[in-house]
Amino acid sequence: MSFQFIHVESYARKAGKSKAGGLTIKKVADEADRVPGSFPHVKPPQKPIVRFGTNANQAAKMAEKWAESSKDLSGHTLRQDGLCLLAGIISYPNEMTDWENFRDNSIEWLKKKVR
């Protein structure tokens, strides 16, 4: 049987010099929302289904707004390459048969993490 995983990565409004691939909040949100031209590695692309919260670009706008208004203890604004969004992927092996139950349980687990 294949293995499953949960992968979470952090993103900024502007990619830092050491960030491989130069991924930003906007680029990741465009890929997740299947904006044309942003996901050449996905064949064939399917329209995303939002099961909790909002679509990726709305979440990206919320993160950017939060980052623009945030200050550290010294009163300095958050750097453009400061991390302000977490995004993740949960995989599910093709061999397993109860995708809907796994999906719903994963969403409930994630909801508990954001409260």
C-alpha positions in Angstrom: 0.0 0.0 0.0 1.2 3.5 -0.7 1.8 5.8 2.2 -0.2 8.9 3.1 1.1 12.2 4.4 0.2 15.7 5.6 2.5 18.4 4.4 2.3 22.0 5.6 4.5 24.8 4.2 4.7 28.5 5.1 4.6 31.4 2.6 5.2 35.1 2.5 3.9 38.0 0.3 7.3 38.1 -1.4 9.6 35.1 -1.7 12.8 35.3 0.3 16.2 34.8 -1.4 16.5 31.3 0.0 13.0 30.2 -0.8 13.2 27.5 -3.5 11.0 28.2 -6.5 10.0 31.7 -5.4 6.6 30.6 -4.2 4.5 33.4 -2.7 1.0 33.5 -1.1 -0.4 34.6 -4.5 1.2 31.9 -6.5 0.1 29.2 -4.1 -3.4 30.5 -3.9 -3.6 30.7 -7.7 -2.5 27.1 -8.0 -5.0 26.0 -5.4 -7.9 27.9 -7.1 -6.8 26.5 -10.5 -6.2 30.0 -12.1 -5.2 29.3 -15.7 -1.5 29.1 -16.2 -0.6 28.5 -12.6 -0.6 24.7 -12.5 1.2 23.2 -15.5 2.0 20.0 -13.5 -1.6 19.1 -12.9 -3.2 17.1 -15.7 -6.2 17.3 -16.1 -7.0 20.1 -13.6 -10.3 19.9 -11.7 -12.2 22.8 -10.2 -11.5 22.9 -6.4 -14.3 22.2 -4.0 -14.2 24.4 -0.8 -15.4 22.2 2.1 -14.5 24.6 4.9 -13.7 28.3 5.0 -13.2 30.2 1.8 -11.3 29.8 -1.5 -7.6 30.1 -1.6 -7.4 33.6 -3.1 -9.7 35.0 -0.4 -7.6 33.3 2.3 -4.5 34.8 0.7 -6.0 38.3 0.7 -6.9 37.8 4.4 -3.3 36.8 5.2 -1.9 39.7 3.3 -4.2 42.2 5.1 -3.2 40.7 8.4 0.5 40.9 7.5 0.2 44.5 6.4 -1.4 45.5 9.7 0.9 43.4 12.0 3.8 44.8 14.0 6.4 43.1 16.2 7.0 44.1 19.9 9.3 46.9 18.8 6.6 48.4 16.5 8.2 47.3 13.2 6.0 46.1 10.4 6.3 42.5 9.1 8.9 42.1 6.4 7.5 41.4 2.9 9.3 38.0 3.0 8.0 37.4 6.5 5.9 34.2 6.7 2.2 34.8 7.1 0.3 31.9 5.6 0.3 28.1 6.1 -1.0 25.9 3.4 -1.1 22.2 3.3 -1.9 19.0 1.4 -3.3 15.7 2.8 -2.7 12.7 0.5 -4.8 9.6 0.3 -3.6 6.3 -1.3 -5.6 5.0 -4.2 -5.7 1.6 -2.6 -7.8 2.8 0.3 -11.6 2.8 -0.1 -13.2 5.2 2.4 -12.1 8.6 1.0 -15.2 10.5 2.1 -14.8 9.4 5.7 -11.1 10.2 5.7 -11.7 13.6 4.1 -14.4 14.5 6.6 -12.4 13.4 9.6 -9.3 15.3 8.3 -11.4 18.5 8.0 -12.8 18.1 11.5 -9.2 17.6 12.9 -8.0 20.7 11.0 -11.0 22.8 12.4 -9.9 21.9 15.9 -6.4 23.1 15.1 -7.5 26.6 14.0 -9.7 27.3 17.0 
